Amino acid sequence: MNRKNNNLAFFTLFVIGLISSLTLNLSAQNKVWAENNQPQKANVTDKVLQNYIDISSLPMSKRPKAFSDLSVEDKTRIFKLHLALQFVKRPNLTAD
């Protein structure tokens, strides 16, 4: 009977050790995945969209001044965004 108890204890410890090692491996993989999938910092697209929203929320009389204060690159990006939004809002627009 003592031998059966020893075998059962050994088997139980073996299973617990196996589960523990698998759990540690999964935890390490989850940590690496979480570190690699952190939210990205604001990029140019976010800045352009925020500038577009900010300018659009201004009264019509203040929009030209706000637009002229932007850099040439930002003006270009905002105008491209504006054109893209117009094409989405008006799908019947053509090259004519």
N, C-alpha and C positions, 0 to 999 in steps of 0.2 A: 504494500500500500504506500509505503514511504517513497518508493521509486516512482510510482504513478504521480504522486504529489510533486516530486522533483521535476518530472517531465512536464507536468502541467504548468508549474511555476516557470520553468525555462521557456516553454512555448509562449506563455503570457508575456514574459519580459522581452522575448524576441519580437513579438507582434507590436508591443508598445514602442520598442526601439525603432522598428521599421516605420511605424506611423509617425513617430517623432522626426525621423530623418526626412520623410516625405513632406511633413508640415514645414520644417525649416527650409527645405528647398523651395516650396511654394511661396513661403513668406519672402524669401530672398528674391524670387522672380517677381512677386507683386511689388516689392520695394523698387526694383529696377524699372519696372513698367511705370510706376507712379512718378518716379523721378524723370523719366523720359517723356511723360505726357502731362507736364505741368502747363497751366495756361500760358499762352505766349504773351509776350509784352506787346503793347500797342504797336502796330506797324503802320506803314504809310497809308494803307487803305483805310484804317480806322481814323487816322488823322484827316484824311480827305473827306470822309463821310461826316466826321464831326464838324469840320470847317463848313461843309455844305449845309448842314443842319443849322449851324450858328448863323450863317449869312441868310439863309431862307427864313429864319425866325425874326430877322430885323425888319423894321418898316421899309417900304420901298425907297424912301428918301435916303436911307443910310446904307443901303446895299452897295451902291457903286463905290463909296468910300472904303467900306470893309473889303470889297473885292480888290480894289487897287492897292491896298496895304499888303496883300499877299505876295509871296515870291512868284516868279515866272513859272516855276515848276508846279507850285500849288495851284496857280490860276489854270494851268493846262489840265491838271488832274481834275479839278472841280468842273471845268467846262466839259471834259470827256464824260464825267459822271452825270452831269446835267443832260447831255445828249443821249446817253444810254437810258436814263430814266424817261426821257421823252419818247424814245423808240418803244419802250416797254408800255408806256401809258397809251401810246397811239400806234398800234400795230399796222394801221393802214397807210402810214407814211411810206413814200417811195423816193427814189433818187430824183424824180421829176420835181 
